[in-house]
């Protein structure tokens, strides 16, 4: 239960999923406007609370961020108040200390658009944004996966060819791309420039993208004020190279104040055991390059709890470690995998047994214990039966979030949602003569983070009006629970776009992959469901490529409306199409068009014939073997596989590998952020999955294919409702941002071919080149891909003799040969 004694600024914190940030102002905690999230002044200290809903409970991470110029008093208050917030949330959160320019990946991941360092602080006052007055500034954009944005001196001397720079010159915003900068940096910089234009310039002004060495950059350097020799990418620094702690021995220290005086004394050295920890005390784990951990025992004194982080910071200072050394606070019973990996024996109630379902956290050490792939065939009917608490006949009221306000939705539009908006649905009903309430806040997939945050806040405000009696339910587009659907009497329609709001201008993406090819005024709705309750309609791109043989589509034109029935469509979908037609196309004739019997006029209205998802499995009205989706990950430190039910495109996790089984074909989908172990084990697992199937499938009669994120073929996307081809690229690639055209085609390959890549031999010259990313090569075991001759030439021994060496000797040899 939350503590009742807490700073007023923290009251209500952590009650709904999302990010909350406080700044230390004159040694007091002040909550920040969500619009400022991601902007940090180097002279200040901040407290950031990230609340997540995992399964049916809330989990929290608290990061306190210290600017490079913050005062000792402010950093001390930030540390102390972080403990206070932790206590308020029941002592469950994990605490992290973050230092400017040395933030953890976990912290940076909270800010998908990167973080921006600003000069100054509370003593110098915030820089007020005035749309009629501009101060020229130069922003440095750097990073591979997690981008940082830092304000630098406005001069050519700040530039380098390895990064991207944004010159904000008021009504003209330049993106100068160094010739060796990464595509990710260029895309991120373009997004940031557009946000500056839209949010700080009211949508006015011009964004100009400049490729160094290709485009005319005369205007850029005129605006910059001078021009000279630009530093090379090497002089600008490697994106992935961060300053590291010197290699230190791992030591566990006990922290006590039993005598009234603080003592820090060595408790143990590796191999560490869980039993080395004592619930009555606090401990400091000096974990070398992984940083310093402050562990809080359940029975330690209140003073020890409050002082733990400050004591750990003093420890870092006394040891002479860099100021930016990572510091993490964990509590007994809530240890994360990164902490646990330093102990040779650590068992808890939530450890994996068999194919148990686990909560994911930071990547821990990899455990090679094999999962039992054959068990996946036993779980086909594992999905739980859904039970509803009410028949949906109570009272309902719906609001749309617009410009931070709730706007009433007319009753005749109940059930109509826009993917770019958020809504609040308030439902009241009677149960045993007492009033009951449910507050649903529905979030469209294309709504902005601000809108999502506002919907959660307004749901809480509505909850407060009813003295906390309502049950709050967050609903994400595509994951609507049955009771939510029941409230709209079998009419759930999701439209493209959204109402104009004060958050971000929604502009049309001209000439992007999914732009409609249809005649003016044509709209296309995909209709899918397995029962009359869960059948719904979603507006899709008006082109023939959007069709799917398994579904019904409604095409609305300026005149008539057409219902296109795919061969595999069911009766509920056909009936629902007529309901949608009554709303979306009340005028004109309704023409039924069956797949294979289309008229030339039909294809002409859609812009011409195109290939669409029409595999044999999709033409079955009642599929004998429904498709199944599995998530493959080693984020817990063990490789595990979990089935995803009622799946849609949003379930494809970019940091993992997914396995889609359509029976005739099995796809191994590789997310951009998937690591080497996940890729290798998922590919091997796909083959074992088919080999262990007793239904008659074999690796000879089943296509087992590898698909990369963003390059999915129709025989893959056809199994996902309303597939969005823009999702992975956010609408356009960098090239499309510049030239408004272009699309990359990457072939689908067989899993057998991909597995062969993991044993491919490469020459030493390629393996020792850290700039090269070689398919199938584990970056921690590059030596395995050397030929026997080259191995003996460079290592001076055979592979067999090398394998018998202790690990530390192997690492010394690999570092010497640049194979690390």
Secondary structure, DSSP 8 states (H G I E B T S, - for coil): ---S---GGGTTTTSSSEEEEEEEETTEEEE--GGGTTEEETT-EEEEEEEEEETTEEEEEEEEEE-TT--HHHHHHHHHHHHHHHHHTTT-SEEEEEETT---HHHHTT-TT-EEEES--TTT-----BTTB---EEEEEE-SSS-EEEEE-SSGGG-BTTSEEEEEETTEEEEEE-TT--HHHHHHHHHHHHHIIIIISTT-SEEEEEETTTS--HHHHHHHS-----B-HHHH--TT----------EEEEEE-TTSS-EEEEEEESSEEGGG--TTSEEEEE-GGG-EEEEE-TTS-HHHHHHHHHHHHHHHHHTT--TT--EEEEETT---HHHHTTEEE---TTS--TT------S----B-----GGGGGG-TT-S-----SS-S-SEEEEEEEETTEEEE--GGGTTEEETT-EEEEEEEEEETTEEEEEEEEEE-TTS-HHHHHHHHHHHHHHHHHTTT-SEEEEEETT---HHHHHTTTT--EEESS----SS------TT-TT---S-TT-EEEEEE-SSTTT-EEEEE-SSGGG-BTTSEEEEE-SS-EEEEE-TT--HHHHHHHHHHHHHH--SS-EEEEETT---HHHHHHTTS----B--GGGG-SS-SS--EEEEEE-TTSB-EEEEESS--GGGS-TTSEEEEE-SSEEEEEE-TT--HHHHHHHHHHHHHHHHT-TTS--TTTSEEEEEETT---HHHHTTSTT--TTTTTTT--HHHHHHS--------EEHHHHHHHTT----HHHHT-TT---TT--TT-GGGGS-HHHHHHHHSS-HHHHHTS-HHHHHHHHHHTT--
